[in-house]
Amino acid sequence: MISEGKIEIPETDDTPMVLYDLANNTFKMSGPSFPENAPDFYSPIVACLTAMDPQSPGKLVIELDFSILSSASNKMVYELLVKLEKIHYLGKDMLIKWYYEGFDEDMIDEGNGYKSNLKIDFELVEK
């Protein structure tokens, strides 16, 4: 379900669970992300998130916890984060938490890459 200010998508074998609740300033994605068509999966999520009012109160906490991230999903996640960064520049306070397993060098590298390219508070959090 995707509606204004809210997203609830259950995890599947190849797509992550997505929960977004603007009223509570939370956005979470977790699980595998290698959908057959990443733009089809991510575009409605990007559209819903980028419709938020940058002057809405509170800090939006973005929690990303991928077990697998395909290159197509990686591109879409980066696009999403760049669009959120623009909303951040317009006044919305945000924090990104990138979760990773201590042994998962790929996810650590992805998180560090996002962190170095974005001007939003960004934390790498070991699970």
N, CA, C and O atoms as a GROMACS GRO file, in nm:
protein
  508
    1MET      N    1   0.083  -0.118   0.000
    1MET     CA    2   0.000   0.000   0.000
    1MET      C    3   0.088   0.125   0.000
    1MET      O    4   0.178   0.138   0.083
    2ILE      N    5   0.062   0.214  -0.091
    2ILE     CA    6   0.131   0.343  -0.096
    2ILE      C    7   0.026   0.452  -0.102
    2ILE      O    8  -0.061   0.452  -0.189
    3SER      N    9   0.034   0.544  -0.007
    3SER     CA   10  -0.056   0.659  -0.007
    3SER      C   11   0.023   0.779   0.041
    3SER      O   12   0.139   0.767   0.081
    4GLU      N   13  -0.039   0.894   0.038
    4GLU     CA   14   0.030   1.017   0.078
    4GLU      C   15   0.078   1.005   0.222
    4GLU      O   16  -0.001   0.987   0.315
    5GLY      N   17   0.210   1.015   0.240
    5GLY     CA   18   0.267   1.012   0.374
    5GLY      C   19   0.280   0.875   0.436
    5GLY      O   20   0.320   0.864   0.552
    6LYS      N   21   0.245   0.768   0.362
    6LYS     CA   22   0.252   0.634   0.418
    6LYS      C   23   0.281   0.530   0.310
    6LYS      O   24   0.226   0.534   0.200
    7ILE      N   25   0.370   0.437   0.345
    7ILE     CA   26   0.399   0.323   0.258
    7ILE      C   27   0.408   0.200   0.346
    7ILE      O   28   0.473   0.203   0.450
    8GLU      N   29   0.344   0.092   0.304
    8GLU     CA   30   0.357  -0.038   0.370
    8GLU      C   31   0.367  -0.144   0.262
    8GLU      O   32   0.268  -0.176   0.195
    9ILE      N   33   0.487  -0.198   0.244
    9ILE     CA   34   0.510  -0.303   0.145
    9ILE      C   35   0.578  -0.420   0.217
    9ILE      O   36   0.685  -0.401   0.275
   10PRO      N   37   0.519  -0.539   0.214
   10PRO     CA   38   0.582  -0.653   0.280
   10PRO      C   39   0.704  -0.703   0.202
   10PRO      O   40   0.713  -0.686   0.080
   11GLU      N   41   0.796  -0.764   0.273
   11GLU     CA   42   0.915  -0.824   0.211
   11GLU      C   43   0.873  -0.946   0.129
   11GLU      O   44   0.783  -1.021   0.168
   12THR      N   45   0.940  -0.965   0.015
   12THR     CA   46   0.922  -1.086  -0.066
   12THR      C   47   1.060  -1.150  -0.083
   12THR      O   48   1.157  -1.105  -0.022
   13ASP      N   49   1.067  -1.253  -0.164
   13ASP     CA   50   1.196  -1.319  -0.187
   13ASP      C   51   1.296  -1.228  -0.255
   13ASP      O   52   1.417  -1.246  -0.240
   14ASP      N   53   1.247  -1.128  -0.331
   14ASP     CA   54   1.342  -1.042  -0.405
   14ASP      C   55   1.319  -0.892  -0.385
   14ASP      O   56   1.385  -0.810  -0.450
   15THR      N   57   1.227  -0.854  -0.296
   15THR     CA   58   1.207  -0.711  -0.268
   15THR      C   59   1.204  -0.687  -0.117
   15THR      O   60   1.158  -0.772  -0.040
   16PRO      N   61   1.253  -0.571  -0.075
   16PRO     CA   62   1.258  -0.542   0.068
   16PRO      C   63   1.123  -0.501   0.126
   16PRO      O   64   1.033  -0.458   0.055
   17MET      N   65   1.113  -0.516   0.257
   17MET     CA   66   1.002  -0.460   0.331
   17MET      C   67   1.023  -0.310   0.332
   17MET      O   68   1.135  -0.262   0.352
   18VAL      N   69   0.916  -0.234   0.310
   18VAL     CA   70   0.925  -0.089   0.311
   18VAL      C   71   0.815  -0.036   0.403
   18VAL      O   72   0.698  -0.068   0.386
   19LEU      N   73   0.855   0.045   0.499
   19LEU     CA   74   0.760   0.113   0.587
   19LEU      C   75   0.797   0.260   0.591
   19LEU      O   76   0.911   0.296   0.620
   20TYR      N   77   0.700   0.344   0.562
   20TYR     CA   78   0.720   0.488   0.568
   20TYR      C   79   0.599   0.547   0.636
   20TYR      O   80   0.485   0.517   0.600
   21ASP      N   81   0.625   0.631   0.734
   21ASP     CA   82   0.518   0.698   0.806
   21ASP      C   83   0.565   0.839   0.836
   21ASP      O   84   0.638   0.861   0.933
   22LEU      N   85   0.523   0.934   0.754
   22LEU     CA   86   0.566   1.072   0.771
   22LEU      C   87   0.524   1.127   0.907
   22LEU      O   88   0.598   1.204   0.968
   23ALA      N   89   0.406   1.089   0.955
   23ALA     CA   90   0.357   1.139   1.084
   23ALA      C   91   0.452   1.102   1.198
   23ALA      O   92   0.466   1.178   1.294
   24ASN      N   93   0.518   0.986   1.186
   24ASN     CA   94   0.613   0.942   1.288
   24ASN      C   95   0.758   0.962   1.245
   24ASN      O   96   0.850   0.921   1.317
   25ASN      N   97   0.780   1.024   1.129
   25ASN     CA   98   0.914   1.053   1.078
   25ASN      C   99   1.002   0.929   1.067
   25ASN      O  100   1.118   0.931   1.106
   26THR      N  101   0.945   0.821   1.013
   26THR     CA  102   1.022   0.698   0.995
   26THR      C  103   1.012   0.648   0.851
   26THR      O  104   0.907   0.655   0.787
   27PHE      N  105   1.124   0.598   0.803
   27PHE     CA  106   1.129   0.531   0.673
   27PHE      C  107   1.226   0.414   0.690
   27PHE      O  108   1.342   0.434   0.724
   28LYS      N  109   1.178   0.292   0.665
   28LYS     CA  110   1.260   0.173   0.682
   28LYS      C  111   1.250   0.085   0.559
   28LYS      O  112   1.143   0.067   0.502
   29MET      N  113   1.364   0.032   0.519
   29MET     CA  114   1.369  -0.070   0.415
   29MET      C  115   1.461  -0.179   0.468
   29MET      O  116   1.570  -0.150   0.518
   30SER      N  117   1.418  -0.305   0.456
   30SER     CA  118   1.504  -0.414   0.499
   30SER      C  119   1.473  -0.540   0.420
   30SER      O  120   1.360  -0.566   0.380
   31GLY      N  121   1.579  -0.618   0.401
   31GLY     CA  122   1.566  -0.744   0.330
   31GLY      C  123   1.639  -0.740   0.197
   31GLY      O  124   1.720  -0.651   0.173
   32PRO      N  125   1.610  -0.837   0.112
   32PRO     CA  126   1.678  -0.844  -0.018
   32PRO      C  127   1.622  -0.741  -0.116
   32PRO      O  128   1.504  -0.707  -0.111
   33SER      N  129   1.707  -0.692  -0.204
   33SER     CA  130   1.659  -0.600  -0.306
   33SER      C  131   1.723  -0.634  -0.440
   33SER      O  132   1.829  -0.583  -0.476
   34PHE      N  133   1.656  -0.722  -0.511
   34PHE     CA  134   1.695  -0.753  -0.648
   34PHE      C  135   1.570  -0.783  -0.732
   34PHE      O  136   1.558  -0.890  -0.792
   35PRO      N  137   1.477  -0.685  -0.736
   35PRO     CA  138   1.355  -0.706  -0.814
   35PRO      C  139   1.388  -0.718  -0.962
   35PRO      O  140   1.489  -0.666  -1.010
   36GLU      N  141   1.301  -0.786  -1.033
   36GLU     CA  142   1.320  -0.804  -1.178
   36GLU      C  143   1.330  -0.669  -1.248
   36GLU      O  144   1.410  -0.653  -1.340
   37ASN      N  145   1.249  -0.573  -1.205
   37ASN     CA  146   1.253  -0.439  -1.263
   37ASN      C  147   1.260  -0.337  -1.149
   37ASN      O  148   1.157  -0.296  -1.095
   38ALA      N  149   1.382  -0.298  -1.114
   38ALA     CA  150   1.402  -0.208  -1.000
   38ALA      C  151   1.329  -0.075  -1.015
   38ALA      O  152   1.269  -0.029  -0.918
   39PRO      N  153   1.330  -0.011  -1.133
   39PRO     CA  154   1.255   0.115  -1.144
   39PRO      C  155   1.106   0.098  -1.117
   39PRO      O  156   1.045   0.186  -1.056
   40ASP      N  157   1.046  -0.012  -1.160
   40ASP     CA  158   0.904  -0.035  -1.132
   40ASP      C  159   0.877  -0.045  -0.983
   40ASP      O  160   0.775   0.004  -0.934
   41PHE      N  161   0.968  -0.109  -0.910
   41PHE     CA  162   0.950  -0.124  -0.766
   41PHE      C  163   0.977   0.008  -0.693
   41PHE      O  164   0.898   0.047  -0.606
   42TYR      N  165   1.085   0.076  -0.727
   42TYR     CA  166   1.129   0.194  -0.651
   42TYR      C  167   1.061   0.324  -0.690
   42TYR      O  168   1.047   0.412  -0.605
   43SER      N  169   1.019   0.341  -0.814
   43SER     CA  170   0.963   0.470  -0.858
   43SER      C  171   0.844   0.518  -0.775
   43SER      O  172   0.840   0.635  -0.740
   44PRO      N  173   0.746   0.432  -0.742
   44PRO     CA  174   0.636   0.480  -0.658
   44PRO      C  175   0.682   0.521  -0.517
   44PRO      O  176   0.626   0.612  -0.456
   45ILE      N  177   0.784   0.454  -0.466
   45ILE     CA  178   0.839   0.487  -0.334
   45ILE      C  179   0.906   0.625  -0.341
   45ILE      O  180   0.884   0.710  -0.254
   46VAL      N  181   0.987   0.645  -0.444
   46VAL     CA  182   1.054   0.774  -0.463
   46VAL      C  183   0.950   0.885  -0.476
   46VAL      O  184   0.966   0.991  -0.416
   47ALA      N  185   0.845   0.862  -0.554
   47ALA     CA  186   0.742   0.964  -0.574
   47ALA      C  187   0.673   0.999  -0.443
   47ALA      O  188   0.649   1.116  -0.415
   48CYS      N  189   0.642   0.899  -0.362
   48CYS     CA  190   0.574   0.925  -0.234
   48CYS      C  191   0.665   1.003  -0.139
   48CYS      O  192   0.621   1.099  -0.077
   49LEU      N  193   0.790   0.962  -0.129
   49LEU     CA  194   0.882   1.028  -0.036
   49LEU      C  195   0.915   1.171  -0.079
   49LEU      O  196   0.925   1.260   0.005
   50THR      N  197   0.931   1.192  -0.208
   50THR     CA  198   0.970   1.324  -0.254
   50THR      C  199   0.852   1.422  -0.253
   50THR      O  200   0.871   1.541  -0.280
   51ALA      N  201   0.733   1.374  -0.222
   51ALA     CA  202   0.617   1.462  -0.209
   51ALA      C  203   0.607   1.521  -0.068
   51ALA      O  204   0.519   1.603  -0.041
   52MET      N  205   0.697   1.480   0.022
   52MET     CA  206   0.688   1.531   0.160
   52MET      C  207   0.721   1.679   0.166
   52MET      O  208   0.801   1.730   0.088
   53ASP      N  209   0.658   1.746   0.259
   53ASP     CA  210   0.681   1.888   0.283
   53ASP      C  211   0.813   1.903   0.359
   53ASP      O  212   0.826   1.850   0.469
   54PRO      N  213   0.911   1.975   0.302
   54PRO     CA  214   1.039   1.990   0.371
   54PRO      C  215   1.028   2.064   0.504
   54PRO      O  216   1.119   2.059   0.586
   55GLN      N  217   0.916   2.132   0.525
   55GLN     CA  218   0.896   2.205   0.650
   55GLN      C  219   0.819   2.124   0.754
   55GLN      O  220   0.785   2.176   0.860
   56SER      N  221   0.791   1.997   0.723
   56SER     CA  222   0.720   1.914   0.821
   56SER      C  223   0.806   1.899   0.946
   56SER      O  224   0.929   1.891   0.937
   57PRO      N  225   0.743   1.895   1.062
   57PRO     CA  226   0.821   1.893   1.187
   57PRO      C  227   0.892   1.761   1.211
   57PRO      O  228   0.850   1.656   1.162
   58GLY      N  229   1.000   1.768   1.288
   58GLY     CA  230   1.071   1.648   1.331
   58GLY      C  231   1.178   1.603   1.235
   58GLY      O  232   1.186   1.649   1.121
   59LYS      N  233   1.262   1.512   1.284
   59LYS     CA  234   1.371   1.455   1.206
   59LYS      C  235   1.326   1.324   1.144
   59LYS      O  236   1.279   1.234   1.214
   60LEU      N  237   1.340   1.312   1.013
   60LEU     CA  238   1.310   1.188   0.943
   60LEU      C  239   1.428   1.093   0.961
   60LEU      O  240   1.540   1.125   0.923
   61VAL      N  241   1.402   0.977   1.020
   61VAL     CA  242   1.505   0.875   1.037
   61VAL      C  243   1.485   0.769   0.929
   61VAL      O  244   1.380   0.706   0.920
   62ILE      N  245   1.589   0.752   0.847
   62ILE     CA  246   1.586   0.660   0.733
   62ILE      C  247   1.674   0.541   0.769
   62ILE      O  248   1.795   0.556   0.783
   63GLU      N  249   1.613   0.423   0.784
   63GLU     CA  250   1.687   0.302   0.820
   63GLU      C  251   1.690   0.208   0.701
   63GLU      O  252   1.586   0.163   0.653
   64LEU      N  253   1.811   0.179   0.654
   64LEU     CA  254   1.831   0.092   0.538
   64LEU      C  255   1.909  -0.030   0.582
   64LEU      O  256   2.021  -0.019   0.632
   65ASP      N  257   1.849  -0.148   0.564
   65ASP     CA  258   1.908  -0.273   0.613
   65ASP      C  259   1.888  -0.381   0.506
   65ASP      O  260   1.800  -0.465   0.517
   66PHE      N  261   1.971  -0.376   0.404
   66PHE     CA  262   1.959  -0.470   0.292
   66PHE      C  263   2.044  -0.594   0.315
   66PHE      O  264   2.160  -0.584   0.357
   67SER      N  265   1.987  -0.711   0.287
   67SER     CA  266   2.065  -0.834   0.293
   67SER      C  267   2.138  -0.856   0.160
   67SER      O  268   2.248  -0.912   0.157
   68ILE      N  269   2.075  -0.813   0.052
   68ILE     CA  270   2.132  -0.820  -0.083
   68ILE      C  271   2.087  -0.694  -0.155
   68ILE      O  272   1.972  -0.650  -0.140
   69LEU      N  273   2.177  -0.635  -0.233
   69LEU     CA  274   2.142  -0.514  -0.308
   69LEU      C  275   2.200  -0.527  -0.449
   69LEU      O  276   2.321  -0.518  -0.469
   70SER      N  277   2.112  -0.549  -0.546
   70SER     CA  278   2.157  -0.563  -0.685
   70SER      C  279   2.206  -0.428  -0.736
   70SER      O  280   2.179  -0.324  -0.676
   71SER      N  281   2.279  -0.430  -0.845
   71SER     CA  282   2.330  -0.304  -0.901
   71SER      C  283   2.215  -0.213  -0.945
   71SER      O  284   2.224  -0.092  -0.928
   72ALA      N  285   2.107  -0.270  -0.999
   72ALA     CA  286   1.992  -0.188  -1.039
   72ALA      C  287   1.924  -0.128  -0.916
   72ALA      O  288   1.882  -0.012  -0.919
   73SER      N  289   1.913  -0.204  -0.808
   73SER     CA  290   1.856  -0.152  -0.684
   73SER      C  291   1.946  -0.046  -0.624
   73SER      O  292   1.899   0.056  -0.574
   74ASN      N  293   2.076  -0.069  -0.629
   74ASN     CA  294   2.173   0.027  -0.578
   74ASN      C  295   2.153   0.162  -0.646
   74ASN      O  296   2.154   0.266  -0.580
   75LYS      N  297   2.136   0.159  -0.776
   75LYS     CA  298   2.114   0.283  -0.852
   75LYS      C  299   1.987   0.353  -0.806
   75LYS      O  300   1.985   0.475  -0.791
   76MET      N  301   1.880   0.277  -0.784
   76MET     CA  302   1.753   0.335  -0.743
   76MET      C  303   1.760   0.388  -0.599
   76MET      O  304   1.703   0.493  -0.569
   77VAL      N  305   1.829   0.317  -0.511
   77VAL     CA  306   1.845   0.364  -0.373
   77VAL      C  307   1.923   0.495  -0.373
   77VAL      O  308   1.889   0.588  -0.300
   78TYR      N  309   2.028   0.501  -0.454
   78TYR     CA  310   2.106   0.624  -0.461
   78TYR      C  311   2.019   0.740  -0.514
   78TYR      O  312   2.024   0.851  -0.461
   79GLU      N  313   1.939   0.713  -0.617
   79GLU     CA  314   1.848   0.816  -0.670
   79GLU      C  315   1.753   0.864  -0.562
   79GLU      O  316   1.730   0.984  -0.548
   80LEU      N  317   1.699   0.771  -0.484
   80LEU     CA  318   1.609   0.806  -0.374
   80LEU      C  319   1.681   0.895  -0.273
   80LEU      O  320   1.626   0.996  -0.229
   81LEU      N  321   1.802   0.858  -0.235
   81LEU     CA  322   1.875   0.935  -0.135
   81LEU      C  323   1.914   1.073  -0.186
   81LEU      O  324   1.913   1.169  -0.109
   82VAL      N  325   1.947   1.085  -0.313
   82VAL     CA  326   1.979   1.216  -0.370
   82VAL      C  327   1.855   1.306  -0.367
   82VAL      O  328   1.865   1.426  -0.339
   83LYS      N  329   1.739   1.249  -0.396
   83LYS     CA  330   1.615   1.329  -0.392
   83LYS      C  331   1.581   1.368  -0.248
   83LYS      O  332   1.533   1.478  -0.223
   84LEU      N  333   1.606   1.279  -0.154
   84LEU     CA  334   1.585   1.314  -0.014
   84LEU      C  335   1.683   1.422   0.031
   84LEU      O  336   1.649   1.507   0.113
   85GLU      N  337   1.804   1.417  -0.022
   85GLU     CA  338   1.903   1.520   0.010
   85GLU      C  339   1.853   1.658  -0.033
   85GLU      O  340   1.875   1.756   0.038
   86LYS      N  341   1.786   1.666  -0.146
   86LYS     CA  342   1.730   1.794  -0.192
   86LYS      C  343   1.624   1.845  -0.095
   86LYS      O  344   1.616   1.964  -0.068
   87ILE      N  345   1.542   1.754  -0.042
   87ILE     CA  346   1.441   1.792   0.056
   87ILE      C  347   1.510   1.837   0.185
   87ILE      O  348   1.464   1.930   0.252
   88HIS      N  349   1.619   1.771   0.219
   88HIS     CA  350   1.699   1.810   0.336
   88HIS      C  351   1.751   1.954   0.319
   88HIS      O  352   1.746   2.033   0.413
   89TYR      N  353   1.800   1.987   0.200
   89TYR     CA  354   1.848   2.123   0.174
   89TYR      C  355   1.738   2.228   0.189
   89TYR      O  356   1.765   2.343   0.222
   90LEU      N  357   1.613   2.186   0.165
   90LEU     CA  358   1.500   2.278   0.178
   90LEU      C  359   1.450   2.290   0.322
   90LEU      O  360   1.357   2.366   0.349
   91GLY      N  361   1.511   2.215   0.413
   91GLY     CA  362   1.478   2.234   0.554
   91GLY      C  363   1.441   2.112   0.634
   91GLY      O  364   1.428   2.122   0.756
   92LYS      N  365   1.422   1.997   0.572
   92LYS     CA  366   1.382   1.877   0.647
   92LYS      C  367   1.505   1.815   0.714
   92LYS      O  368   1.602   1.781   0.646
   93ASP      N  369   1.499   1.800   0.845
   93ASP     CA  370   1.607   1.736   0.920
   93ASP      C  371   1.600   1.585   0.895
   93ASP      O  372   1.492   1.526   0.902
   94MET      N  373   1.716   1.522   0.867
   94MET     CA  374   1.718   1.379   0.835
   94MET      C  375   1.842   1.313   0.892
   94MET      O  376   1.945   1.376   0.914
   95LEU      N  377   1.828   1.182   0.917
   95LEU     CA  378   1.938   1.096   0.956
   95LEU      C  379   1.923   0.965   0.882
   95LEU      O  380   1.815   0.906   0.882
   96ILE      N  381   2.031   0.920   0.818
   96ILE     CA  382   2.031   0.791   0.750
   96ILE      C  383   2.112   0.694   0.835
   96ILE      O  384   2.224   0.723   0.876
   97LYS      N  385   2.053   0.576   0.861
   97LYS     CA  386   2.123   0.468   0.930
   97LYS      C  387   2.136   0.352   0.831
   97LYS      O  388   2.036   0.296   0.785
   98TRP      N  389   2.259   0.317   0.799
   98TRP     CA  390   2.289   0.209   0.705
   98TRP      C  391   2.337   0.089   0.787
   98TRP      O  392   2.445   0.092   0.846
   99TYR      N  393   2.257  -0.015   0.791
   99TYR     CA  394   2.290  -0.133   0.870
   99TYR      C  395   2.367  -0.234   0.785
   99TYR      O  396   2.341  -0.250   0.666
  100TYR      N  397   2.461  -0.302   0.849
  100TYR     CA  398   2.542  -0.403   0.779
  100TYR      C  399   2.588  -0.509   0.877
  100TYR      O  400   2.602  -0.484   0.997
  101GLU      N  401   2.613  -0.628   0.824
  101GLU     CA  402   2.677  -0.734   0.901
  101GLU      C  403   2.826  -0.707   0.900
  101GLU      O  404   2.880  -0.661   0.799
  102GLY      N  405   2.894  -0.733   1.010
  102GLY     CA  406   3.036  -0.701   1.022
  102GLY      C  407   3.124  -0.764   0.916
  102GLY      O  408   3.230  -0.710   0.883
  103PHE      N  409   3.083  -0.878   0.863
  103PHE     CA  410   3.162  -0.949   0.763
  103PHE      C  411   3.128  -0.909   0.619
  103PHE      O  412   3.196  -0.952   0.526
  104ASP      N  413   3.026  -0.828   0.600
  104ASP     CA  414   2.975  -0.797   0.466
  104ASP      C  415   3.045  -0.673   0.409
  104ASP      O  416   2.994  -0.561   0.418
  105GLU      N  417   3.161  -0.695   0.349
  105GLU     CA  418   3.241  -0.586   0.294
  105GLU      C  419   3.166  -0.509   0.184
  105GLU      O  420   3.182  -0.388   0.172
  106ASP      N  421   3.086  -0.579   0.106
  106ASP     CA  422   3.011  -0.511   0.000
  106ASP      C  423   2.914  -0.407   0.057
  106ASP      O  424   2.907  -0.295   0.007
  107MET      N  425   2.841  -0.444   0.161
  107MET     CA  426   2.746  -0.350   0.221
  107MET      C  427   2.819  -0.236   0.294
  107MET      O  428   2.770  -0.123   0.296
  108ILE      N  429   2.933  -0.266   0.352
  108ILE     CA  430   3.013  -0.160   0.415
  108ILE      C  431   3.060  -0.062   0.309
  108ILE      O  432   3.051   0.060   0.328
  109ASP      N  433   3.109  -0.114   0.197
  109ASP     CA  434   3.154  -0.028   0.087
  109ASP      C  435   3.040   0.056   0.031
  109ASP      O  436   3.057   0.175   0.004
  110GLU      N  437   2.922  -0.006   0.012
  110GLU     CA  438   2.806   0.068  -0.038
  110GLU      C  439   2.771   0.181   0.057
  110GLU      O  440   2.750   0.295   0.015
  111GLY      N  441   2.764   0.150   0.185
  111GLY     CA  442   2.729   0.251   0.284
  111GLY      C  443   2.829   0.364   0.287
  111GLY      O  444   2.791   0.481   0.293
  112ASN      N  445   2.958   0.331   0.282
  112ASN     CA  446   3.062   0.435   0.280
  112ASN      C  447   3.054   0.519   0.154
  112ASN      O  448   3.080   0.640   0.158
  113GLY      N  449   3.019   0.457   0.042
  113GLY     CA  450   3.004   0.531  -0.083
  113GLY      C  451   2.890   0.632  -0.075
  113GLY      O  452   2.906   0.747  -0.115
  114TYR      N  453   2.775   0.588  -0.023
  114TYR     CA  454   2.663   0.680  -0.004
  114TYR      C  455   2.703   0.792   0.091
  114TYR      O  456   2.678   0.910   0.064
  115LYS      N  457   2.765   0.755   0.203
  115LYS     CA  458   2.801   0.853   0.305
  115LYS      C  459   2.892   0.962   0.248
  115LYS      O  460   2.876   1.079   0.281
  116SER      N  461   2.988   0.922   0.164
  116SER     CA  462   3.083   1.020   0.110
  116SER      C  463   3.021   1.110   0.004
  116SER      O  464   3.072   1.218  -0.024
  117ASN      N  465   2.910   1.066  -0.056
  117ASN     CA  466   2.848   1.144  -0.163
  117ASN      C  467   2.727   1.226  -0.120
  117ASN      O  468   2.676   1.305  -0.199
  118LEU      N  469   2.681   1.208   0.003
  118LEU     CA  470   2.560   1.277   0.048
  118LEU      C  471   2.593   1.373   0.161
  118LEU      O  472   2.684   1.349   0.241
  119LYS      N  473   2.519   1.480   0.168
  119LYS     CA  474   2.537   1.580   0.273
  119LYS      C  475   2.421   1.572   0.373
  119LYS      O  476   2.360   1.673   0.408
  120ILE      N  477   2.393   1.451   0.417
  120ILE     CA  478   2.292   1.424   0.519
  120ILE      C  479   2.364   1.349   0.630
  120ILE      O  480   2.457   1.273   0.603
  121ASP      N  481   2.322   1.368   0.756
  121ASP     CA  482   2.380   1.288   0.864
  121ASP      C  483   2.365   1.141   0.827
  121ASP      O  484   2.256   1.096   0.794
  122PHE      N  485   2.476   1.068   0.832
  122PHE     CA  486   2.478   0.930   0.784
  122PHE      C  487   2.559   0.846   0.881
  122PHE      O  488   2.675   0.877   0.908
  123GLU      N  489   2.498   0.740   0.933
  123GLU     CA  490   2.566   0.651   1.026
  123GLU      C  491   2.570   0.510   0.967
  123GLU      O  492   2.470   0.461   0.916
  124LEU      N  493   2.686   0.446   0.975
  124LEU     CA  494   2.696   0.304   0.946
  124LEU      C  495   2.682   0.231   1.078
  124LEU      O  496   2.754   0.259   1.173
  125VAL      N  497   2.589   0.136   1.082
  125VAL     CA  498   2.557   0.067   1.208
  125VAL      C  499   2.577  -0.083   1.187
  125VAL      O  500   2.510  -0.145   1.105
  126GLU      N  501   2.670  -0.139   1.264
  126GLU     CA  502   2.693  -0.284   1.255
  126GLU      C  503   2.585  -0.355   1.333
  126GLU      O  504   2.550  -0.316   1.445
  127LYS      N  505   2.531  -0.462   1.272
  127LYS     CA  506   2.427  -0.543   1.339
  127LYS      C  507   2.491  -0.647   1.427
  127LYS      O  508   2.422  -0.725   1.492
   0.00000   0.00000   0.00000
